[in-house]
Amino acid sequence: MNFMEAPSARKHGVVIVGAGQAGASCAANLRQAGFPGPISLIGEEVAAPYQRPPLSKAWLLGKCTDESIQWKPTSFYAQQDIDLFLGARVERLDRKARCVVLTDGREFPYDHLVIATGARARRMAWVAHAATRLHELRTSLDATRFKASLRPGSTVLIIGAGYIGLEAAASARALGAEVTVIEREPRVLARVACRALSDYFEGHHRRHGVSFLFNRSVCSIDMESNGVHRVKIDGGEQLHADTVLVGVGAVPNQELADTAGLECQDGILVDERACTSDKDIYAIGDCTRRPISLYGQRWRLESVPNALEQAKQAAAAICGGPLPAEEVPWFWSDQYDTKLQIAGLPIQVARLVVRGDAAEGRFAVFHLNDRQQVQAVEAVNAAPEFLMGRRLIAARCTVNVERLCNSKISMKEVAV
């Protein structure tokens, strides 16, 4: 199939802007639901839709290939009559004319539009990445460049101790690099995890040889003549590193929607059907801020499960079918031999309950509200606690705290 062919001669249908897992899944769900019209899937990257989570983990370590992380074989799109346009950048959305316009002038008219533009790595305002050859880890091209810089004995400086930073640190250490992580907060995962989890992962990384500098911020980065980075941090201290990776969060790609007058607030605002403030335009994935009825709040979720769930919502709404049941948000991270699984959101938490022993590398932290209902669970190598925790969150069951604390009692027996 020619992935750069002209737009389909069929004038109407669904146009999906963004060919990540959210956009590609929406296209597949539309066909599965029986949508008969044309579907155009437009992607800015030249690579066909692929899975991003392995990029900071298995892909860096050579445990998977470009082919194995593809979302579907390239033949899938032709078989499903999905027109795939790669290396194509959308310049603007014309809501009045009901079409999207590419930078090369091509126009894609739509009956329904789905925006699945994802998010981009947040950049430090004072640095020019190209000039200093800094790395970020968001796309397959980013991962290819970062991997090429890793070698035994090389020095790697990672700015940011969030999930991406820690996953990259684990992969770099496995490849023999010397790793230092700089974090402006007093602990790792400070913005996304509880203290017990932070303490465990800091210790885990230190045991694998990673060094940390907390409560420190980077002031400037320069490239020396020999290609080594000179990194100045607050207090005047200077560090040197062969490779610098910036992992300080992500920014939703909402500009297309914002410029077109759709409601945005740190993400494109959507309802439970993934519909925007325009009834014919939907938005899904990392670029959205969506309602989570379990918590009575809107949230911007950056995860594959969220992307897949919203893809189902948009497809069902477009096809006029019943909406899928709302799922409990969940996330995961692999670092060394440790699997972290998180379910729910730590909102309106009254107390924390630890089940298991962190010293043994298997434990879970349950976040309970004042009615002893589980709001969230953070599980380290503890699949039963994660799975049952998700069920307890969804069912809004009250738990017996004494039983929950006792890891010898089955998780099936903790609900009151």
Summary of the structure (lengths in Angstrom):
residues: 416
radius of gyration: 22.6
end to end distance: 56.9
largest distance: 66.2
contacts: 1402
relative contact order: 0.12
helix: 26%
strand: 30%
